[in-house]
Amino acid sequence: MPDEEAQRTKGRLDGKVAFVTGAAGGLGHSHVRRLAEEGADLVVVDICRSIDTVPYAQSTPEELSEAVETVRGLGRRVVAREADVRDRAALQEAYDAGLDAFGRIDVVVANAGIAPLLVEDRVQAWHDAIDVNLTGTFHTVEVAIPSMIEAGQGGSIVIVSSTAGLVGIGGASNGGLGYAASKHGVVGLMRSYANNLARHSIRVNSVHPTGVATRMVADPAMAEFVAQDPMLSEGAPNALPVDTIEAVDVSHAVLWLASDEARYVTGVTLPVDAGFINRR
């Protein structure tokens, strides 16, 4: 009798392992689910605590556990760690735990990010945005590069940016400026890594969502943020007739870039934005 594994429909990421940061939150959990649905085993990381300058509720240990159960419920294996992407040593330890368990990492999704918008106009909000969104992305890619190169099997690195990484939105607060600067900054990282790693057949791309229907966007602080930026508050934000998209819409793009269907796609800034950027 054929075993259960042989009977399972082949997925686009069968036999691959993905490392995902910010994995417990709405967007990250969606990525984890979508990658597992397509056959990937997962190494998942999240800070699982609040950052003082961020107004909306952040992920919890319970939500990281829920992400783990999602992966297991789909018949895939998972390693989970609580780690702050600002702490390179802790992130390396989490990555190495996954490498020890699975023997390889094929896909990296640098998803962890914050939006310290309009709580108070504090300089710390700038530093937190840069440290998490930009330096945290740098750490995420750097801890993965050596093993991916050594394996000699290529791979895919996907950086989750924002429409704020391609156009000048975010307002004049320290946090808003930090958010826009960090999301633009990861595009520079992506383009440099795409060139640096191409000879190893490691592809690097970024994804740029418009507003996504997650806890962050639903928070009253986000409504205040939108109201103070004319580029966001005057008229409908997107060309298509939707105010926000769903997390899975972004995850579909992440999956495609991670898969062999995009095997010759690198150095690309991919909007998933319902036409937001085209209207600017």
C-alpha positions in Angstrom: 0.0 0.0 0.0 1.5 3.4 -1.0 2.6 5.4 2.0 0.9 8.7 2.9 3.8 10.8 1.7 3.7 9.3 -1.8 0.0 9.9 -2.0 0.2 13.5 -1.0 -0.2 16.0 -3.9 3.2 17.4 -4.9 3.6 21.0 -3.8 5.7 23.8 -5.2 8.1 23.7 -2.2 8.3 19.9 -1.6 11.7 19.0 -0.1 12.5 22.6 0.8 13.0 24.3 4.1 12.0 27.9 4.7 13.2 30.3 7.5 10.6 33.0 8.3 10.9 35.9 10.7 8.0 37.7 12.2 6.2 34.4 11.9 3.6 34.7 14.6 1.8 37.9 13.4 -0.9 38.1 10.8 1.2 38.5 7.7 4.0 36.1 8.9 1.5 33.4 10.0 0.0 33.7 6.5 3.3 33.1 4.9 4.0 30.2 7.1 0.7 28.6 6.3 1.1 29.1 2.5 4.6 27.8 2.4 3.7 24.7 4.5 0.6 24.1 2.2 3.1 23.8 -0.7 5.3 21.3 1.1 8.0 23.3 2.9 9.3 22.5 6.4 9.6 25.6 8.5 12.0 27.4 10.8 9.9 30.1 12.4 11.1 33.1 14.5 9.3 35.9 16.3 10.1 38.4 19.0 6.8 37.5 20.8 6.7 40.7 22.9 6.0 44.4 22.6 8.3 47.2 21.5 7.6 50.4 23.4 7.2 52.7 20.4 4.8 50.5 18.5 1.1 51.4 19.3 -0.7 48.3 18.1 -0.7 44.9 19.8 2.3 42.7 18.8 2.7 38.9 18.6 2.7 36.7 21.6 4.2 33.3 22.5 0.7 31.8 22.1 0.5 33.0 18.6 3.9 31.5 17.8 2.6 28.2 19.1 -0.5 28.6 16.9 1.9 29.0 13.9 3.7 25.9 14.9 0.4 24.0 15.1 -0.6 25.3 11.7 2.5 23.8 10.2 2.1 20.5 12.0 -1.5 20.3 11.0 -0.5 20.5 7.4 1.8 17.5 7.8 5.1 19.5 7.8 7.9 19.7 10.3 8.8 22.9 12.2 11.4 24.4 14.5 10.3 27.5 16.4 12.3 30.0 18.4 11.6 33.4 20.1 14.2 35.8 18.9 14.6 39.5 18.2 16.0 40.2 14.7 17.9 43.1 16.2 19.9 40.5 18.2 22.1 38.8 15.5 23.5 36.2 17.9 20.0 35.1 19.0 18.9 35.0 15.4 21.9 33.0 14.4 21.1 30.5 17.2 17.5 30.2 15.9 18.7 29.7 12.3 21.3 27.1 13.4 18.7 25.2 15.3 16.7 24.8 12.1 19.8 23.9 10.1 20.7 21.2 12.6 17.1 19.8 12.5 16.7 19.8 8.7 20.2 19.9 7.3 19.4 22.8 4.9 17.6 26.1 4.4 16.4 26.8 0.9 14.2 29.8 1.4 14.5 32.9 3.6 11.5 35.2 4.2 12.7 38.4 6.0 9.2 39.4 7.1 9.7 40.9 10.6 8.9 44.6 10.8 7.2 47.3 12.8 5.4 50.6 12.2 6.0 53.0 15.1 3.5 55.5 13.8 2.3 58.6 15.6 2.3 57.3 19.2 4.5 60.2 20.2 6.9 62.0 18.0 9.9 60.4 19.7 13.4 60.0 18.3 13.3 56.4 19.6 10.6 55.6 17.1 13.1 56.3 14.3 15.8 54.1 15.8 13.3 51.2 16.4 12.1 51.4 12.8 15.6 51.3 11.4 16.8 48.7 13.9 14.0 46.2 13.3 13.1 46.8 9.7 16.5 47.5 8.1 19.1 46.1 10.4 16.9 43.1 11.3 16.6 42.3 7.6 20.3 42.6 7.2 20.8 40.2 10.1 18.3 37.8 8.7 20.0 37.5 5.4 23.5 37.5 6.8 22.9 34.5 9.2 21.5 32.5 6.2 24.1 33.2 3.5 27.0 31.0 4.6 25.0 27.7 4.8 23.1 28.5 1.6 26.3 29.1 -0.3 28.0 26.0 1.2 25.0 23.8 0.2 25.6 24.8 -3.4 21.9 24.4 -4.3 20.9 28.0 -4.8 17.9 29.3 -3.1 15.5 32.2 -2.7 15.5 35.2 -0.3 12.3 37.3 -0.1 12.3 40.6 1.7 8.9 41.9 2.8 9.0 45.7 2.3 6.0 48.0 1.6 4.6 50.5 -0.8 6.4 52.9 1.5 9.6 51.4 0.2 8.9 52.7 -3.3 7.1 56.0 -2.8 7.4 58.9 -0.3 4.7 58.2 2.2 4.7 58.0 5.9 4.3 61.5 7.1 6.7 63.8 9.0 6.9 62.0 12.4 10.1 60.3 13.5 8.5 56.9 13.3 6.9 57.6 9.9 10.2 58.8 8.5 12.0 55.8 10.0 9.4 53.5 8.5 9.8 54.9 5.0 13.6 55.1 5.2 13.8 51.5 6.5 11.5 50.2 3.8 13.4 52.0 1.1 16.6 50.8 2.7 15.7 47.1 2.3 15.3 47.7 -1.4 19.0 48.7 -1.5 19.9 45.6 0.4 17.9 43.4 -1.9 19.5 44.8 -5.0 23.0 44.5 -3.6 22.4 41.0 -2.4 20.8 40.0 -5.7 24.1 41.0 -7.4 26.4 39.5 -4.8 24.6 36.2 -4.6 23.7 35.6 -8.2 26.8 33.6 -8.9 25.6 31.1 -6.2 22.2 30.9 -7.9 20.6 32.5 -4.8 17.8 34.8 -5.9 16.9 37.9 -3.9 13.7 39.9 -4.3 11.4 42.2 -2.4 7.6 42.3 -2.0 5.7 45.6 -1.6 2.2 45.4 -0.2 -0.4 48.1 0.1 -2.4 48.2 3.3 -3.1 44.6 4.5 -6.1 43.6 6.6 -4.1 42.7 9.7 -4.1 43.8 13.3 -1.7 46.7 12.6 -3.9 48.2 9.9 -7.1 47.8 12.0 -5.5 49.7 15.0 -6.8 53.2 15.6 -3.2 54.5 15.5 -3.1 53.6 11.8 -6.3 55.6 11.1 -4.5 58.6 12.7 -1.4 58.0 10.6 -3.4 57.8 7.4 -5.3 61.0 8.3 -2.1 63.1 8.6 -0.7 62.1 5.2 -2.5 63.7 2.2 -1.1 61.0 -0.1 -3.1 58.4 1.8 -6.1 60.3 3.1 -7.2 62.2 0.0 -9.3 59.8 -2.1 -9.2 56.1 -2.4 -5.7 54.7 -1.7 -5.7 52.0 -4.4 -6.5 51.9 -8.1 -8.6 48.8 -7.7 -11.8 49.2 -5.6 -10.5 47.8 -2.3 -9.2 49.7 0.7 -7.0 46.8 1.9 -5.8 43.4 0.6 -5.7 40.1 2.5 -2.5 38.7 4.0 -2.8 35.6 1.8 -2.5 37.9 -1.3 1.0 38.8 -0.1 1.8 35.2 0.8 0.9 34.1 -2.8 3.6 36.5 -4.1 6.1 35.3 -1.5 5.4 31.7 -2.4 5.9 32.4 -6.1 9.2 34.1 -5.6 10.3 31.2 -3.3 9.4 28.6 -5.9 11.2 27.3 -9.0 8.5 29.0 -11.0 10.5 32.2 -10.4 13.9 30.5 -10.9 15.2 33.4 -13.1 13.6 36.2 -11.2 16.0 38.2 -9.1 16.5 41.9 -8.1 12.8 42.6 -8.5 10.6 44.9 -6.4 7.2 43.2 -6.7 4.2 45.3 -5.7 1.1 43.6 -4.4 -0.7 46.8 -4.0 -4.0 46.9 -5.9 -2.5 49.6 -8.1 -1.5 51.9 -5.2 2.0 52.8 -6.7 0.7 53.3 -10.2 -1.6 56.1 -8.9 1.2 58.0 -7.4 
